[in-house]
Amino acid sequence: MRSRRRFPLALTVASLAALGAFLTRPALAAESAVDPIVPLLLGLSIVLGAAKVAGWLSTRLGQPAVLGELIAGILIGNLWIFGYYGADWLRDDPTLSILAELGVIVLLFEVGLESTVDRMRRVGASAFLVALIGVITPFALGWAAGAWLLPESSSYVHAFLGAVLTATSVGITARVLRDLDATRSIEAQIILGAAVIDDVLGLVILAVVSGVIIAVDQGGRGISLVQIAGISAKALGFLAAAMLLGVLLSRRLFRIAARVRVRGILLTSALIFCFLLSYLAALADLAPVVGAFAAGLLLEPSHFDRFDEKREHSLESLLHPISTFLVPVFFVLTGIRVDLRTLGEPGILGLAAVLTAAAWIGKQACSLGILQRGVDRLTVGLGMVPRGEVGLIFVNIGATLTIAGERVITPATYAAVVIMVIATTLVTPPALQWSLRRKQSRTPVP
């Protein structure tokens, strides 16, 4: 028991030490002879220490760890409030950015591993309709919000805002359902099934919108419906080809890999499969995360039966140390990139409020797709609300896109979207707990 109490204390002390070193970083940057690895080591110490302390505090308060990591990043990135302006080197560090992007790929790979192609085939009509409405409605509301509050921006910016709102963080909802021992309820089955389809549809929309923006930026002119249909076909075609070839080939490839009696071959084979599909997705002008998600979706536990490692560890447990290292870098760096000074610009807080309302209403509307009787529609709607890490992935991709040299997601819009993500992530766990307990209290005891 003492060791458990000492761990948060030791972690906090180490994080404070890293923060103290962070305050001396400007002096370090002034010396041109510093080895490039030195600031990276300090940056990782700060990011990982802040992520763990904030994540621990967040879980102690009954909130997901991702929320604490995001808030920690915002605090570090906005130390100017306390008269310190030295966070720019973290925000702009290219190596940290690469590690964060790699963390996103690993994260989507893990999300894909939570489901299988076969499970998607067995998802009922209700889950499909819930997902479809839960993508179309937020997309339309996000587009409308952008057109209303950002009239000076192009329609492509409005479309990307709509795409960001289509996301659903199945991880946050699944954690709440598991903690309440409600994963076998019909509401949970519909939520989790719909979230899987929602992820696929959202990633396709992201690929289409990103492809349109890239085409416009390269050509300097508008894009026709035929071209949009071509981009959509490319996105769906890649997913279909990945699924078909993956189902046919992945099992054989992993059987061959299992014959290589080398320590770590299971994890290495899975990562090669993930990175290769991510690379092929990039070649198809799709976001690499689309390929990572498809890779996770294709891999089933039966693929690994012949691996010696499988007897001691599952693939998820082998991936855990890697995601523990890389994924928090993405969330904290996302928070660091939020400049709270942009909230002083006219209309940004209003945009954040409208996007949050659109995000909430759009996912509540998806409960209209439930066909079964006796299902608690409010619980299903609440379970689809959190944007969490998936929404952050979408907005970070938007931050890299440009049209005529100008970013699609400006720092001010970026801050507004992150506020929406924080709001939906913060409110959903307690709201879902309340809704499930309300339903349980109404259910007669047999």
N, C-alpha and C positions, 0 to 999 in steps of 0.2 A: 504493500500500500504506500509505503514511503517513497519507493522508487517511482511510482506513478505521479506522486505529488512533486517530486524533484524534477521530473522530465519537463513539464511546462515551465518551471522556474529556470532550469538550465537553458532551455530553448529561448526564453525571453531575454536572458542575460546575453546569450550569443547574438541574438538579433539586435539588441541595443548596441553591442560592440560593433556590429557591422554598420549600423546606422551612424555611429560615431565616426567610423572610417569614411562613410559616405560624405559626411560634412567636410572632410579634408580632401575630397576628390578634386576640387578645382585646383588646389596647389599641385596635385599629382599630374593633372592634365597640362600644367604649364611646362613640365619637363618633357621635351621632345624625345629624349632618349629612353623613355619608359617602354618596356616590352609590352606589345599589344595584349598579351595574356594577362597582365597584371590588372588592368581595369576590368577585364571580363571576370576574373576571379572575384573581385570586389562586388561587381554587379550581381553575380550569381548568389553571393553570400547575402546581399541585401534582399534580393527578390525572393529567394527560397526561405530565408528567415522570416520575412514579413508574411509570406504566404502561410507558413505553418502556424505562426502565432495567431494571425487573424483568422485562419480556418478553425483553429482550436477554440478561440473565443466565440466564433459564429456558431459552431456546433453546440457549445455550452449554452447558448441562448436559444437553441432549438431551430437554428437556421442552417441552410446548406453551407458547406465550407467555401463553395465558389463565391458566395456573396461576400464573405470576409476577405477573400483574396482580392476581389475587385475593389472593395472599399479601401484596403490597404494600399493598393496601387494608386488610387485617386489621392490619398493623403500624401504619399511620397512624391507624386508628381506635382503637387500643389503646395509644397513647402514655402512657396513665395508668400503665402498668407502670413507666415511667421518671419518674414524678412529674409528668406533664403531662396536663391534662384539657381541652385546647382544641379537640378534634376535633368537638364537637357541632355547630358551625356548618356543617361540611361534610356531616355526616350528615343534617341537617335542611334544607339549602338547597333551596327549591322549584324554582329554576331549574336547578340541577344534576340534580334528580330528573326534570324534564321532558326534559332532554337525554339522560339515561340511558334513559328510556322510548322516546324517539325512536331511540336507538341499538339498542334491542331490535327495533323494527319494521324498521329497515334490515338488521339481522342476519338476521332470519327471511326477509326478502325475498331476501337473498343465498343463504340455504340453499335456498329454493325454486327459485332460478335454476340450482342445481346439477343439477336433474332436470327432466323434462318429463312431461306427461300421457301422451304416447305411450310413453315409457320405462316408466312405471308399468304401462301395459297389457301390456307385454311381460315384466314380471317373472314369473318362474316360480313354480310351486306351492311350492317349497322356501322361497323368499324370503318368500312370504305366510305360510306356517306358522311360519317363524322369527319374523317380526314379531308374529304373533298370540300365540304362546306367550310371546314376549318382552315383551308388554304385560300379558297376563292374570296371569301368574305374579308379576311384581314388584308389581302392583297388590294382589293378594291378600296377599302377604307384607308389604307396607307397611301395609296396613290392620291385619293381625294384630299387627304390631310396635307400632303406635299403640295398639291396644286392650289390649295386654299391659302396656306401659310408661307409657301415659297414660290410665289407666282413668277419671280424673276428667274428661277432655275428652269432648266430644260425638262421636258417630259421624261427623259431618261432618269433624271434624279428622282422624280416622283415615282417612277416604276421601281427603282431600287428600294425606296422606302417601303413600298408595298411588299417587295420580296423579303425584306428584313422581317416584316411582321408575320410572314407565313410560318416562321420557325416555331418549333415546340421542343422544349428540353425534357425529353423522356426520362433522363437520369434523375432529375429532381423529383418528378412525380413518382417514379418507381421507388425511390428511397422512402418517401412518405408512406406509400402503400405498404411497403415491406415492414416499416417500423410499426404500423398499425395492424399488421397481420391481416391485410385486406386484399392481398394479391389474387385470391381465388374468387372474389366477388365478381358478378357480371359487369359491374361498373369498371372494375380494374381491368378486366379482359378487353372491354371495348376501348378503354383509354390507351392501354399498351399496344393493342393491335392497330388502333388508329394512328398512334404516334409513330409507329414504324412506317406506315404508308405516308403519313405526313412528312416524315424525314425525306423519303424518296421524292415526293412531289415538290417539296420545298427546294431540294437540291437541284431538281430539274429546272424549276423556275429561276433559281439562282444562276444556273448555267446559261439559260436562255437570255436573261437580262444582262449578265456579264458579257456574253457573246455579242449581243446587240451593241452594247456600249463600246466594246473593243473595235467592232467593225466600223462604227461611226467615227471613232477617234482615228482610225487608220485611214478611212476614206474621206473624212471631212464632210460627209453629206448624210442625208437620211437613209433609212433602210426600209425595204419594201416588205410587204406581208409574205411574199415568197421567200425572202431571205430569213425572216423570222421563223417561218415554217421549216426552213432548212436547218436552222440552229436547233429548233425543238427536236427535229428528226435526228439530228446528230447526237443530242443529249440522250434521247430515249434509245437511239440505236446503239450508243456505247453501252448503256446499262443493259439492254437486251443481249448484246453480243457478250458482254462480260458475264452475265448470268448463264447464258447458254454454254459458252466455252468453259466457264468456271465449273459448272456442274459436270460437264463431260471430262474435263482434264484435271481439275484440282485434286480429286481423290487419287488419280494415278500418279500425279506429280509428288504428292506427299507420301505415297507408298514407296516411290523411288528414294525420296529423301530419308525415309525411315531406315533404309538399308545402310546409310552412312552412320556408322557407330562412333559419332563424335559428340562430345559433351556440348550441349546448347543447340543441337541441330533443330529441335522443335521450334524454339523461339526464333532462331535465325531464318528458318524456312518460312515461317509466318510473316516475318518482317520483310523478307525478300518479296513475297507475294503481295504484301500491302504496298510497298514502295514501287513495285513494277506496275501495278494497276494504277497507282497515283500518277506515275510518269506517263502511262498510256492515255489517261484522262487529260493530262496537260497537252499531249500531242493532238488530242481531239478538240483542243481549245476549251476544255472544261476545267473547272477548279480541281486541283489535285485531291481535295477532300472528297469529291464524288467517287474517285477511284478507290480511296481508302475505305469509304463506307461500303462500296460494293464488295471489296475484298473481305471485310469482316462479315458481311451478309452471306457470302458464299461458303465460308469455313464452318464446318459443323464438328461437334465432338468426335464423330466417327472417323473423321479424317486423320485423327491423331492416335488411334488405337494401337498402332504398331510401333509407336515411339516409346523407347524405354523411359523417357522423362515423364510421359503421361501417367506412369504408375505412381509417381510421387507428386507431380504438380500439374495443374491444368494450365492451358495457354493463358487464361485470364490472370492467374496468379503469377506466371512468368512475366507477363507484360506490366504488372502492377508497379514494380520498382522503376521501370522506364517512364511510365505515365506520371508516377509520383514526382519524378525529377522534371519532366518537360512540360506537363500540362499547366502547373501553377505559374510557370514562366509566362505562358500566354495570357493568363488571366490578370496577373499583376501588371504586366507590361501594357495590357489593354487599359487598365485603370490609370497607369502613369501617363498615358497619352491623352487622357481627358483633361483639358484645360478649363478649370472652373471660371476663368476670366471670360470665356466665351459666353457664359450664361448671362453676363451683363449686357450682351447685345440684344437689341430690340427683337422680341418675338421668340427667342429661343426657349424660355421657360414655357411659353404658350405652346410651342411646337412639342416639347417634351410631354406636356399634359395631354394634348390632343392625341399624340401617338400612343400614350399609355391607355387612354380611353378606347382608341381604335383597337389596340391589342387585346384589351379585355372584352369588348363587345364582339369582336370578330371570332374569338374562340368560344364565347358563350353561345353564339349562334350555331356552332357546330352540333350542339346537342339536339337540334331539330332533325338531325339525320338518324336518330335512334329509332329502330323499328319495333323492338320488343316492348312489351308492356311491363310496368312495374319497375322500370329502371329509373334511378334517381338522375334526372337530366342535369341538375345543378352540379352534382359531384363530377359527372363526366366533363361538363363545361369548365369547371375549376381545374380539373386535372390537365386540361390542354392549354391553360393560360401561360405558364412560365416559359420565358424565352431562354433564360440561362445561357449556357455556353454556346448553344447553337445560334442564338441571335447575335452573340458577340463574334462568332466566326463569320457570319454573313456581313456584319458591318465592317469588320476588318478587311474582308475582301473588297468591299466597296471603297474603303479608304485608299486602296492601291490603284483604283481605276481613274482614268482621266479622260476628259473630252476637251480637245483643243488646248491641252496643257493645263487645264484646271481640274482639280479633284472633284469627283462625283460627290463624295461625302466630305464636306468641309469640316474643320475642327469644331465649329459651332454645332453643325448637324450631328456630328459624331457624338458630342457630349449629350445632345438631346436624346439620341437613340440609346446611349448607355444608361441614362436616367430611366428610360422606359424599361430596359432590361432589369435594372435594379428593382424598380417598383414591382414588376410582375413576379420577379424571383422572390422578393421579400414577402409579398402578401400571400402568395399561393400556398406554401406549406401550412401556416395556421388556418387559412380558409378551408383547405382540403381536409384537415384534421377535424375542424368544426363540422363540416358537411357530412363526413363519414360517421362521426359520433351521433349527429342528429338523426341520420338514417338508422343507425343501430338502435337508438332509443325508441324509434317508432316501430321497429320490427318486433312482433310478438314473440315471446320466449316459448318454444315448443314444449 
